[in-house]
């Protein structure tokens, strides 16, 4: 069940990656819903997405404690 939430989160973030504000908002929501180990996986995935979409770089502040 938890894996489904992780996959859903990645799908949503991919779809909203065109809008920086929306991406940041969805990323903040995802960080509250995912398990700690999934957050670590999400960080790796977001880093690779940011390499493709550099404008999302400002959302990295939510991933660093």
C-alpha positions in Angstrom: 0.0 0.0 0.0 2.7 2.5 0.9 4.5 1.8 -2.4 1.4 2.8 -4.2 1.5 6.2 -2.5 5.2 6.6 -3.5 4.4 5.8 -7.1 1.4 8.1 -7.0 3.5 10.9 -5.6 6.1 10.5 -8.4 3.4 10.6 -11.0 1.9 13.8 -9.6 5.2 15.5 -9.3 6.1 14.6 -12.9 2.8 16.0 -14.1 3.2 19.3 -12.3 6.9 19.8 -13.0 6.0 22.5 -15.6 5.0 24.9 -12.7 7.5 25.6 -10.0 5.0 26.8 -7.4 2.7 23.9 -7.9 5.7 21.5 -7.8 6.9 22.9 -4.5 3.4 22.7 -3.0 3.0 19.1 -4.1 6.5 18.2 -2.8 5.7 19.7 0.6 2.5 17.6 0.8 4.4 14.5 -0.3 7.0 14.9 2.5 4.2 14.8 5.1 2.6 11.7 3.7 5.5 9.4 2.8 7.4 7.1 5.1 11.0 8.2 6.1 12.7 5.7 3.7 10.4 6.7 0.9 11.4 10.4 1.5 15.0 9.3 1.0 14.1 7.6 -2.3 12.1 10.7 -3.3 15.1 12.9 -2.8 17.1 10.8 -5.2 14.3 10.9 -7.8 13.7 14.6 -7.4 17.5 15.3 -7.9 17.3 13.4 -11.2 14.1 15.3 -12.2 15.8 18.7 -11.4 18.7 17.8 -13.7 16.1 17.7 -16.5 14.2 20.8 -15.3 16.6 23.2 -13.6 13.9 25.7 -12.9 12.7 23.4 -10.1 16.0 23.9 -8.2 14.4 26.3 -5.8 12.2 23.5 -4.4 15.2 21.7 -3.0 14.9 23.7 0.2 12.1 21.5 1.3 14.2 18.4 1.0 17.0 19.6 3.2 16.2 19.6 7.0 
